[in-house]
Amino acid sequence: AGVPKSERTTVHKNLTFSLACAEGFLMTSEWAKANEVACVAVTVAMHFLFLAAFSWMLVEGLLLWRKVVAVSMHPGPG
């Protein structure tokens, strides 16, 4: 709706999407136990999505580091 477009909101949207998809696959994992191919497919998808979520967390940490620490490393005028 009225969400401002910034790097931070983009990271949060992608992080939320990857976590929601991974949790969806986690809920279907009980069903996939019956079929070996489905079990492997759900496991691969979950690993990929949780890896994506951790990667987005890393991106968020680097973004916060750049906004907080990197700014204070440059001396101001005078």
PyMOL Python script that loads the backbone (N, CA, C, O; Angstrom):
from pymol import cmd

cmd.read_pdbstr("""\
ATOM      1  N   ALA A   1       0.849  -1.176   0.000  1.00  0.00           N
ATOM      2  CA  ALA A   1       0.000   0.000   0.000  1.00  0.00           C
ATOM      3  C   ALA A   1       0.893   1.237   0.000  1.00  0.00           C
ATOM      4  O   ALA A   1       1.274   1.730  -1.062  1.00  0.00           O
ATOM      5  N   GLY A   2       1.226   1.738   1.184  1.00  0.00           N
ATOM      6  CA  GLY A   2       2.023   2.945   1.270  1.00  0.00           C
ATOM      7  C   GLY A   2       3.418   2.673   1.793  1.00  0.00           C
ATOM      8  O   GLY A   2       3.976   3.493   2.521  1.00  0.00           O
ATOM      9  N   VAL A   3       3.991   1.530   1.431  1.00  0.00           N
ATOM     10  CA  VAL A   3       5.315   1.165   1.927  1.00  0.00           C
ATOM     11  C   VAL A   3       6.379   1.912   1.117  1.00  0.00           C
ATOM     12  O   VAL A   3       6.410   1.807  -0.109  1.00  0.00           O
ATOM     13  N   PRO A   4       7.247   2.662   1.795  1.00  0.00           N
ATOM     14  CA  PRO A   4       8.293   3.372   1.053  1.00  0.00           C
ATOM     15  C   PRO A   4       9.309   2.390   0.473  1.00  0.00           C
ATOM     16  O   PRO A   4       9.606   1.357   1.072  1.00  0.00           O
ATOM     17  N   LYS A   5       9.833   2.731  -0.700  1.00  0.00           N
ATOM     18  CA  LYS A   5      10.813   1.849  -1.334  1.00  0.00           C
ATOM     19  C   LYS A   5      12.207   2.247  -0.870  1.00  0.00           C
ATOM     20  O   LYS A   5      12.680   3.349  -1.145  1.00  0.00           O
ATOM     21  N   SER A   6      12.848   1.336  -0.169  1.00  0.00           N
ATOM     22  CA  SER A   6      14.221   1.548   0.273  1.00  0.00           C
ATOM     23  C   SER A   6      14.923   0.193   0.270  1.00  0.00           C
ATOM     24  O   SER A   6      14.294  -0.851   0.101  1.00  0.00           O
ATOM     25  N   GLU A   7      16.226   0.235   0.459  1.00  0.00           N
ATOM     26  CA  GLU A   7      16.988  -1.013   0.503  1.00  0.00           C
ATOM     27  C   GLU A   7      16.518  -1.884   1.652  1.00  0.00           C
ATOM     28  O   GLU A   7      16.406  -3.102   1.512  1.00  0.00           O
ATOM     29  N   ARG A   8      16.245  -1.268   2.773  1.00  0.00           N
ATOM     30  CA  ARG A   8      15.868  -2.007   3.971  1.00  0.00           C
ATOM     31  C   ARG A   8      14.534  -2.729   3.801  1.00  0.00           C
ATOM     32  O   ARG A   8      14.403  -3.887   4.195  1.00  0.00           O
ATOM     33  N   THR A   9      13.539  -2.051   3.215  1.00  0.00           N
ATOM     34  CA  THR A   9      12.252  -2.708   3.024  1.00  0.00           C
ATOM     35  C   THR A   9      12.353  -3.814   1.973  1.00  0.00           C
ATOM     36  O   THR A   9      11.663  -4.828   2.084  1.00  0.00           O
ATOM     37  N   THR A  10      13.192  -3.639   0.966  1.00  0.00           N
ATOM     38  CA  THR A  10      13.394  -4.685  -0.032  1.00  0.00           C
ATOM     39  C   THR A  10      14.003  -5.926   0.601  1.00  0.00           C
ATOM     40  O   THR A  10      13.574  -7.045   0.321  1.00  0.00           O
ATOM     41  N   VAL A  11      15.005  -5.731   1.456  1.00  0.00           N
ATOM     42  CA  VAL A  11      15.631  -6.853   2.148  1.00  0.00           C
ATOM     43  C   VAL A  11      14.615  -7.554   3.037  1.00  0.00           C
ATOM     44  O   VAL A  11      14.557  -8.783   3.059  1.00  0.00           O
ATOM     45  N   HIS A  12      13.821  -6.792   3.766  1.00  0.00           N
ATOM     46  CA  HIS A  12      12.827  -7.394   4.662  1.00  0.00           C
ATOM     47  C   HIS A  12      11.749  -8.151   3.891  1.00  0.00           C
ATOM     48  O   HIS A  12      11.311  -9.215   4.328  1.00  0.00           O
ATOM     49  N   LYS A  13      11.314  -7.609   2.743  1.00  0.00           N
ATOM     50  CA  LYS A  13      10.308  -8.306   1.941  1.00  0.00           C
ATOM     51  C   LYS A  13      10.862  -9.630   1.426  1.00  0.00           C
ATOM     52  O   LYS A  13      10.170 -10.646   1.486  1.00  0.00           O
ATOM     53  N   ASN A  14      12.088  -9.638   0.924  1.00  0.00           N
ATOM     54  CA  ASN A  14      12.690 -10.868   0.419  1.00  0.00           C
ATOM     55  C   ASN A  14      12.942 -11.873   1.536  1.00  0.00           C
ATOM     56  O   ASN A  14      12.739 -13.073   1.350  1.00  0.00           O
ATOM     57  N   LEU A  15      13.379 -11.394   2.684  1.00  0.00           N
ATOM     58  CA  LEU A  15      13.600 -12.267   3.832  1.00  0.00           C
ATOM     59  C   LEU A  15      12.282 -12.897   4.285  1.00  0.00           C
ATOM     60  O   LEU A  15      12.225 -14.098   4.551  1.00  0.00           O
ATOM     61  N   THR A  16      11.245 -12.104   4.372  1.00  0.00           N
ATOM     62  CA  THR A  16       9.933 -12.613   4.777  1.00  0.00           C
ATOM     63  C   THR A  16       9.409 -13.637   3.780  1.00  0.00           C
ATOM     64  O   THR A  16       8.858 -14.665   4.174  1.00  0.00           O
ATOM     65  N   PHE A  17       9.580 -13.357   2.485  1.00  0.00           N
ATOM     66  CA  PHE A  17       9.114 -14.273   1.453  1.00  0.00           C
ATOM     67  C   PHE A  17       9.846 -15.615   1.530  1.00  0.00           C
ATOM     68  O   PHE A  17       9.217 -16.671   1.447  1.00  0.00           O
ATOM     69  N   SER A  18      11.168 -15.576   1.687  1.00  0.00           N
ATOM     70  CA  SER A  18      11.920 -16.832   1.733  1.00  0.00           C
ATOM     71  C   SER A  18      11.591 -17.627   2.998  1.00  0.00           C
ATOM     72  O   SER A  18      11.499 -18.854   2.941  1.00  0.00           O
ATOM     73  N   LEU A  19      11.414 -16.960   4.129  1.00  0.00           N
ATOM     74  CA  LEU A  19      11.042 -17.671   5.359  1.00  0.00           C
ATOM     75  C   LEU A  19       9.629 -18.242   5.268  1.00  0.00           C
ATOM     76  O   LEU A  19       9.382 -19.355   5.734  1.00  0.00           O
ATOM     77  N   ALA A  20       8.704 -17.495   4.675  1.00  0.00           N
ATOM     78  CA  ALA A  20       7.337 -17.990   4.549  1.00  0.00           C
ATOM     79  C   ALA A  20       7.281 -19.213   3.632  1.00  0.00           C
ATOM     80  O   ALA A  20       6.583 -20.183   3.928  1.00  0.00           O
ATOM     81  N   CYS A  21       8.011 -19.165   2.530  1.00  0.00           N
ATOM     82  CA  CYS A  21       8.036 -20.319   1.619  1.00  0.00           C
ATOM     83  C   CYS A  21       8.681 -21.530   2.288  1.00  0.00           C
ATOM     84  O   CYS A  21       8.195 -22.652   2.143  1.00  0.00           O
ATOM     85  N   ALA A  22       9.769 -21.311   3.016  1.00  0.00           N
ATOM     86  CA  ALA A  22      10.433 -22.416   3.698  1.00  0.00           C
ATOM     87  C   ALA A  22       9.519 -23.037   4.746  1.00  0.00           C
ATOM     88  O   ALA A  22       9.478 -24.260   4.887  1.00  0.00           O
ATOM     89  N   GLU A  23       8.795 -22.218   5.472  1.00  0.00           N
ATOM     90  CA  GLU A  23       7.858 -22.746   6.464  1.00  0.00           C
ATOM     91  C   GLU A  23       6.715 -23.498   5.787  1.00  0.00           C
ATOM     92  O   GLU A  23       6.219 -24.485   6.329  1.00  0.00           O
ATOM     93  N   GLY A  24       6.296 -23.045   4.617  1.00  0.00           N
ATOM     94  CA  GLY A  24       5.281 -23.774   3.862  1.00  0.00           C
ATOM     95  C   GLY A  24       5.763 -25.155   3.472  1.00  0.00           C
ATOM     96  O   GLY A  24       5.016 -26.128   3.579  1.00  0.00           O
ATOM     97  N   PHE A  25       7.008 -25.253   3.019  1.00  0.00           N
ATOM     98  CA  PHE A  25       7.569 -26.557   2.696  1.00  0.00           C
ATOM     99  C   PHE A  25       7.745 -27.408   3.949  1.00  0.00           C
ATOM    100  O   PHE A  25       7.597 -28.629   3.903  1.00  0.00           O
ATOM    101  N   LEU A  26       8.059 -26.762   5.061  1.00  0.00           N
ATOM    102  CA  LEU A  26       8.191 -27.500   6.315  1.00  0.00           C
ATOM    103  C   LEU A  26       6.861 -28.137   6.715  1.00  0.00           C
ATOM    104  O   LEU A  26       6.834 -29.247   7.246  1.00  0.00           O
ATOM    105  N   MET A  27       5.770 -27.436   6.459  1.00  0.00           N
ATOM    106  CA  MET A  27       4.457 -27.993   6.782  1.00  0.00           C
ATOM    107  C   MET A  27       4.100 -29.168   5.869  1.00  0.00           C
ATOM    108  O   MET A  27       3.355 -30.059   6.279  1.00  0.00           O
ATOM    109  N   THR A  28       4.616 -29.182   4.651  1.00  0.00           N
ATOM    110  CA  THR A  28       4.323 -30.290   3.734  1.00  0.00           C
ATOM    111  C   THR A  28       5.314 -31.435   3.885  1.00  0.00           C
ATOM    112  O   THR A  28       5.163 -32.468   3.232  1.00  0.00           O
ATOM    113  N   SER A  29       6.315 -31.273   4.725  1.00  0.00           N
ATOM    114  CA  SER A  29       7.342 -32.314   4.841  1.00  0.00           C
ATOM    115  C   SER A  29       6.785 -33.617   5.422  1.00  0.00           C
ATOM    116  O   SER A  29       7.276 -34.697   5.095  1.00  0.00           O
ATOM    117  N   GLU A  30       5.776 -33.523   6.271  1.00  0.00           N
ATOM    118  CA  GLU A  30       5.175 -34.737   6.833  1.00  0.00           C
ATOM    119  C   GLU A  30       4.481 -35.539   5.731  1.00  0.00           C
ATOM    120  O   GLU A  30       4.549 -36.768   5.718  1.00  0.00           O
ATOM    121  N   TRP A  31       3.824 -34.852   4.822  1.00  0.00           N
ATOM    122  CA  TRP A  31       3.168 -35.507   3.698  1.00  0.00           C
ATOM    123  C   TRP A  31       4.188 -36.145   2.762  1.00  0.00           C
ATOM    124  O   TRP A  31       3.926 -37.203   2.189  1.00  0.00           O
ATOM    125  N   ALA A  32       5.349 -35.511   2.602  1.00  0.00           N
ATOM    126  CA  ALA A  32       6.350 -35.977   1.645  1.00  0.00           C
ATOM    127  C   ALA A  32       7.106 -37.210   2.132  1.00  0.00           C
ATOM    128  O   ALA A  32       7.845 -37.816   1.355  1.00  0.00           O
ATOM    129  N   LYS A  33       6.942 -37.594   3.386  1.00  0.00           N
ATOM    130  CA  LYS A  33       7.641 -38.775   3.911  1.00  0.00           C
ATOM    131  C   LYS A  33       7.264 -40.051   3.159  1.00  0.00           C
ATOM    132  O   LYS A  33       8.073 -40.972   3.048  1.00  0.00           O
ATOM    133  N   ALA A  34       6.054 -40.100   2.653  1.00  0.00           N
ATOM    134  CA  ALA A  34       5.559 -41.317   2.006  1.00  0.00           C
ATOM    135  C   ALA A  34       6.241 -41.584   0.662  1.00  0.00           C
ATOM    136  O   ALA A  34       6.349 -42.736   0.244  1.00  0.00           O
ATOM    137  N   ASN A  35       6.694 -40.545  -0.006  1.00  0.00           N
ATOM    138  CA  ASN A  35       7.285 -40.683  -1.331  1.00  0.00           C
ATOM    139  C   ASN A  35       8.736 -40.194  -1.281  1.00  0.00           C
ATOM    140  O   ASN A  35       8.995 -39.066  -0.860  1.00  0.00           O
ATOM    141  N   GLU A  36       9.669 -41.025  -1.701  1.00  0.00           N
ATOM    142  CA  GLU A  36      11.092 -40.661  -1.601  1.00  0.00           C
ATOM    143  C   GLU A  36      11.439 -39.468  -2.482  1.00  0.00           C
ATOM    144  O   GLU A  36      12.200 -38.595  -2.064  1.00  0.00           O
ATOM    145  N   VAL A  37      10.894 -39.419  -3.688  1.00  0.00           N
ATOM    146  CA  VAL A  37      11.188 -38.301  -4.594  1.00  0.00           C
ATOM    147  C   VAL A  37      10.644 -36.994  -4.027  1.00  0.00           C
ATOM    148  O   VAL A  37      11.323 -35.968  -4.062  1.00  0.00           O
ATOM    149  N   ALA A  38       9.418 -37.030  -3.504  1.00  0.00           N
ATOM    150  CA  ALA A  38       8.832 -35.836  -2.898  1.00  0.00           C
ATOM    151  C   ALA A  38       9.617 -35.407  -1.670  1.00  0.00           C
ATOM    152  O   ALA A  38       9.782 -34.213  -1.419  1.00  0.00           O
ATOM    153  N   CYS A  39      10.097 -36.370  -0.912  1.00  0.00           N
ATOM    154  CA  CYS A  39      10.875 -36.070   0.290  1.00  0.00           C
ATOM    155  C   CYS A  39      12.175 -35.349  -0.081  1.00  0.00           C
ATOM    156  O   CYS A  39      12.548 -34.356   0.543  1.00  0.00           O
ATOM    157  N   VAL A  40      12.847 -35.862  -1.095  1.00  0.00           N
ATOM    158  CA  VAL A  40      14.093 -35.219  -1.539  1.00  0.00           C
ATOM    159  C   VAL A  40      13.807 -33.828  -2.093  1.00  0.00           C
ATOM    160  O   VAL A  40      14.554 -32.889  -1.819  1.00  0.00           O
ATOM    161  N   ALA A  41      12.736 -33.685  -2.868  1.00  0.00           N
ATOM    162  CA  ALA A  41      12.401 -32.385  -3.446  1.00  0.00           C
ATOM    163  C   ALA A  41      12.073 -31.356  -2.364  1.00  0.00           C
ATOM    164  O   ALA A  41      12.519 -30.211  -2.436  1.00  0.00           O
ATOM    165  N   VAL A  42      11.297 -31.763  -1.367  1.00  0.00           N
ATOM    166  CA  VAL A  42      10.943 -30.846  -0.275  1.00  0.00           C
ATOM    167  C   VAL A  42      12.183 -30.493   0.536  1.00  0.00           C
ATOM    168  O   VAL A  42      12.347 -29.344   0.947  1.00  0.00           O
ATOM    169  N   THR A  43      13.056 -31.469   0.769  1.00  0.00           N
ATOM    170  CA  THR A  43      14.281 -31.212   1.525  1.00  0.00           C
ATOM    171  C   THR A  43      15.191 -30.237   0.791  1.00  0.00           C
ATOM    172  O   THR A  43      15.745 -29.322   1.401  1.00  0.00           O
ATOM    173  N   VAL A  44      15.346 -30.425  -0.501  1.00  0.00           N
ATOM    174  CA  VAL A  44      16.184 -29.516  -1.295  1.00  0.00           C
ATOM    175  C   VAL A  44      15.601 -28.109  -1.295  1.00  0.00           C
ATOM    176  O   VAL A  44      16.326 -27.127  -1.134  1.00  0.00           O
ATOM    177  N   ALA A  45      14.291 -28.020  -1.477  1.00  0.00           N
ATOM    178  CA  ALA A  45      13.642 -26.707  -1.479  1.00  0.00           C
ATOM    179  C   ALA A  45      13.793 -26.008  -0.132  1.00  0.00           C
ATOM    180  O   ALA A  45      14.065 -24.808  -0.074  1.00  0.00           O
ATOM    181  N   MET A  46      13.614 -26.768   0.956  1.00  0.00           N
ATOM    182  CA  MET A  46      13.764 -26.166   2.280  1.00  0.00           C
ATOM    183  C   MET A  46      15.188 -25.685   2.527  1.00  0.00           C
ATOM    184  O   MET A  46      15.394 -24.590   3.049  1.00  0.00           O
ATOM    185  N   HIS A  47      16.169 -26.501   2.154  1.00  0.00           N
ATOM    186  CA  HIS A  47      17.558 -26.089   2.339  1.00  0.00           C
ATOM    187  C   HIS A  47      17.862 -24.828   1.530  1.00  0.00           C
ATOM    188  O   HIS A  47      18.506 -23.907   2.031  1.00  0.00           O
ATOM    189  N   PHE A  48      17.403 -24.789   0.293  1.00  0.00           N
ATOM    190  CA  PHE A  48      17.637 -23.620  -0.545  1.00  0.00           C
ATOM    191  C   PHE A  48      16.990 -22.374   0.049  1.00  0.00           C
ATOM    192  O   PHE A  48      17.617 -21.316   0.106  1.00  0.00           O
ATOM    193  N   LEU A  49      15.735 -22.495   0.493  1.00  0.00           N
ATOM    194  CA  LEU A  49      15.027 -21.328   1.009  1.00  0.00           C
ATOM    195  C   LEU A  49      15.598 -20.854   2.344  1.00  0.00           C
ATOM    196  O   LEU A  49      15.673 -19.650   2.585  1.00  0.00           O
ATOM    197  N   PHE A  50      16.002 -21.782   3.214  1.00  0.00           N
ATOM    198  CA  PHE A  50      16.637 -21.341   4.462  1.00  0.00           C
ATOM    199  C   PHE A  50      18.012 -20.733   4.196  1.00  0.00           C
ATOM    200  O   PHE A  50      18.415 -19.801   4.891  1.00  0.00           O
ATOM    201  N   LEU A  51      18.737 -21.243   3.205  1.00  0.00           N
ATOM    202  CA  LEU A  51      20.005 -20.627   2.811  1.00  0.00           C
ATOM    203  C   LEU A  51      19.771 -19.222   2.275  1.00  0.00           C
ATOM    204  O   LEU A  51      20.535 -18.302   2.569  1.00  0.00           O
ATOM    205  N   ALA A  52      18.714 -19.060   1.491  1.00  0.00           N
ATOM    206  CA  ALA A  52      18.367 -17.731   0.994  1.00  0.00           C
ATOM    207  C   ALA A  52      18.013 -16.796   2.146  1.00  0.00           C
ATOM    208  O   ALA A  52      18.402 -15.629   2.137  1.00  0.00           O
ATOM    209  N   ALA A  53      17.278 -17.299   3.138  1.00  0.00           N
ATOM    210  CA  ALA A  53      16.909 -16.472   4.288  1.00  0.00           C
ATOM    211  C   ALA A  53      18.156 -16.036   5.064  1.00  0.00           C
ATOM    212  O   ALA A  53      18.273 -14.872   5.448  1.00  0.00           O
ATOM    213  N   PHE A  54      19.082 -16.968   5.294  1.00  0.00           N
ATOM    214  CA  PHE A  54      20.311 -16.596   5.998  1.00  0.00           C
ATOM    215  C   PHE A  54      21.142 -15.610   5.177  1.00  0.00           C
ATOM    216  O   PHE A  54      21.798 -14.732   5.738  1.00  0.00           O
ATOM    217  N   SER A  55      21.115 -15.751   3.872  1.00  0.00           N
ATOM    218  CA  SER A  55      21.839 -14.810   3.019  1.00  0.00           C
ATOM    219  C   SER A  55      21.209 -13.420   3.106  1.00  0.00           C
ATOM    220  O   SER A  55      21.924 -12.419   3.147  1.00  0.00           O
ATOM    221  N   TRP A  56      19.884 -13.352   3.134  1.00  0.00           N
ATOM    222  CA  TRP A  56      19.232 -12.050   3.287  1.00  0.00           C
ATOM    223  C   TRP A  56      19.526 -11.450   4.659  1.00  0.00           C
ATOM    224  O   TRP A  56      19.628 -10.231   4.792  1.00  0.00           O
ATOM    225  N   MET A  57      19.662 -12.297   5.678  1.00  0.00           N
ATOM    226  CA  MET A  57      20.053 -11.786   6.994  1.00  0.00           C
ATOM    227  C   MET A  57      21.462 -11.195   6.954  1.00  0.00           C
ATOM    228  O   MET A  57      21.733 -10.174   7.585  1.00  0.00           O
ATOM    229  N   LEU A  58      22.350 -11.843   6.209  1.00  0.00           N
ATOM    230  CA  LEU A  58      23.706 -11.311   6.042  1.00  0.00           C
ATOM    231  C   LEU A  58      23.663  -9.971   5.320  1.00  0.00           C
ATOM    232  O   LEU A  58      24.352  -9.029   5.711  1.00  0.00           O
ATOM    233  N   VAL A  59      22.855  -9.887   4.268  1.00  0.00           N
ATOM    234  CA  VAL A  59      22.723  -8.626   3.533  1.00  0.00           C
ATOM    235  C   VAL A  59      22.186  -7.535   4.449  1.00  0.00           C
ATOM    236  O   VAL A  59      22.646  -6.394   4.394  1.00  0.00           O
ATOM    237  N   GLU A  60      21.217  -7.877   5.288  1.00  0.00           N
ATOM    238  CA  GLU A  60      20.670  -6.890   6.214  1.00  0.00           C
ATOM    239  C   GLU A  60      21.732  -6.433   7.219  1.00  0.00           C
ATOM    240  O   GLU A  60      21.820  -5.247   7.537  1.00  0.00           O
ATOM    241  N   GLY A  61      22.529  -7.369   7.710  1.00  0.00           N
ATOM    242  CA  GLY A  61      23.603  -6.997   8.633  1.00  0.00           C
ATOM    243  C   GLY A  61      24.629  -6.088   7.981  1.00  0.00           C
ATOM    244  O   GLY A  61      25.086  -5.124   8.596  1.00  0.00           O
ATOM    245  N   LEU A  62      24.995  -6.387   6.741  1.00  0.00           N
ATOM    246  CA  LEU A  62      25.948  -5.531   6.027  1.00  0.00           C
ATOM    247  C   LEU A  62      25.356  -4.154   5.755  1.00  0.00           C
ATOM    248  O   LEU A  62      26.058  -3.146   5.836  1.00  0.00           O
ATOM    249  N   LEU A  63      24.075  -4.112   5.437  1.00  0.00           N
ATOM    250  CA  LEU A  63      23.408  -2.829   5.208  1.00  0.00           C
ATOM    251  C   LEU A  63      23.402  -1.998   6.483  1.00  0.00           C
ATOM    252  O   LEU A  63      23.683  -0.800   6.447  1.00  0.00           O
ATOM    253  N   LEU A  64      23.084  -2.628   7.608  1.00  0.00           N
ATOM    254  CA  LEU A  64      23.109  -1.899   8.878  1.00  0.00           C
ATOM    255  C   LEU A  64      24.520  -1.458   9.243  1.00  0.00           C
ATOM    256  O   LEU A  64      24.714  -0.360   9.765  1.00  0.00           O
ATOM    257  N   TRP A  65      25.501  -2.305   8.972  1.00  0.00           N
ATOM    258  CA  TRP A  65      26.884  -1.942   9.254  1.00  0.00           C
ATOM    259  C   TRP A  65      27.290  -0.714   8.440  1.00  0.00           C
ATOM    260  O   TRP A  65      27.942   0.202   8.942  1.00  0.00           O
ATOM    261  N   ARG A  66      26.886  -0.724   7.169  1.00  0.00           N
ATOM    262  CA  ARG A  66      27.239   0.401   6.301  1.00  0.00           C
ATOM    263  C   ARG A  66      26.590   1.691   6.778  1.00  0.00           C
ATOM    264  O   ARG A  66      27.202   2.757   6.703  1.00  0.00           O
ATOM    265  N   LYS A  67      25.353   1.606   7.269  1.00  0.00           N
ATOM    266  CA  LYS A  67      24.650   2.810   7.702  1.00  0.00           C
ATOM    267  C   LYS A  67      25.144   3.325   9.048  1.00  0.00           C
ATOM    268  O   LYS A  67      25.089   4.528   9.303  1.00  0.00           O
ATOM    269  N   VAL A  68      25.625   2.434   9.916  1.00  0.00           N
ATOM    270  CA  VAL A  68      26.002   2.859  11.263  1.00  0.00           C
ATOM    271  C   VAL A  68      27.506   3.027  11.408  1.00  0.00           C
ATOM    272  O   VAL A  68      27.978   4.099  11.786  1.00  0.00           O
ATOM    273  N   VAL A  69      28.259   1.982  11.113  1.00  0.00           N
ATOM    274  CA  VAL A  69      29.688   1.996  11.385  1.00  0.00           C
ATOM    275  C   VAL A  69      30.470   2.713  10.290  1.00  0.00           C
ATOM    276  O   VAL A  69      31.343   3.529  10.588  1.00  0.00           O
ATOM    277  N   ALA A  70      30.177   2.427   9.059  1.00  0.00           N
ATOM    278  CA  ALA A  70      30.949   3.008   7.963  1.00  0.00           C
ATOM    279  C   ALA A  70      30.804   4.521   7.920  1.00  0.00           C
ATOM    280  O   ALA A  70      31.731   5.211   7.495  1.00  0.00           O
ATOM    281  N   VAL A  71      29.672   5.050   8.346  1.00  0.00           N
ATOM    282  CA  VAL A  71      29.475   6.501   8.368  1.00  0.00           C
ATOM    283  C   VAL A  71      30.378   7.136   9.407  1.00  0.00           C
ATOM    284  O   VAL A  71      30.953   8.196   9.159  1.00  0.00           O
ATOM    285  N   SER A  72      30.514   6.506  10.571  1.00  0.00           N
ATOM    286  CA  SER A  72      31.329   7.090  11.621  1.00  0.00           C
ATOM    287  C   SER A  72      32.822   6.916  11.375  1.00  0.00           C
ATOM    288  O   SER A  72      33.627   7.541  12.064  1.00  0.00           O
ATOM    289  N   MET A  73      33.216   6.077  10.404  1.00  0.00           N
ATOM    290  CA  MET A  73      34.631   5.898  10.112  1.00  0.00           C
ATOM    291  C   MET A  73      35.205   7.051   9.298  1.00  0.00           C
ATOM    292  O   MET A  73      36.412   7.288   9.325  1.00  0.00           O
ATOM    293  N   HIS A  74      34.359   7.762   8.583  1.00  0.00           N
ATOM    294  CA  HIS A  74      34.817   8.902   7.792  1.00  0.00           C
ATOM    295  C   HIS A  74      34.743  10.174   8.637  1.00  0.00           C
ATOM    296  O   HIS A  74      33.671  10.542   9.118  1.00  0.00           O
ATOM    297  N   PRO A  75      35.883  10.844   8.817  1.00  0.00           N
ATOM    298  CA  PRO A  75      35.834  12.067   9.621  1.00  0.00           C
ATOM    299  C   PRO A  75      35.073  13.169   8.884  1.00  0.00           C
ATOM    300  O   PRO A  75      35.128  13.288   7.660  1.00  0.00           O
ATOM    301  N   GLY A  76      34.375  13.950   9.664  1.00  0.00           N
ATOM    302  CA  GLY A  76      33.606  15.049   9.098  1.00  0.00           C
ATOM    303  C   GLY A  76      34.499  16.234   8.765  1.00  0.00           C
ATOM    304  O   GLY A  76      35.712  16.185   8.970  1.00  0.00           O
ATOM    305  N   PRO A  77      33.908  17.273   8.263  1.00  0.00           N
ATOM    306  CA  PRO A  77      34.694  18.475   7.920  1.00  0.00           C
ATOM    307  C   PRO A  77      35.257  19.135   9.168  1.00  0.00           C
ATOM    308  O   PRO A  77      34.618  19.205  10.218  1.00  0.00           O
ATOM    309  N   GLY A  78      36.467  19.610   9.005  1.00  0.00           N
ATOM    310  CA  GLY A  78      37.108  20.425   9.999  1.00  0.00           C
ATOM    311  C   GLY A  78      37.591  19.810  11.188  1.00  0.00           C
ATOM    312  O   GLY A  78      38.144  20.488  12.054  1.00  0.00           O
TER     313      GLY A  78
END
""", "prot")
cmd.dss("prot")
cmd.show_as("cartoon", "prot")
cmd.util.cbc("prot")
cmd.orient("prot")
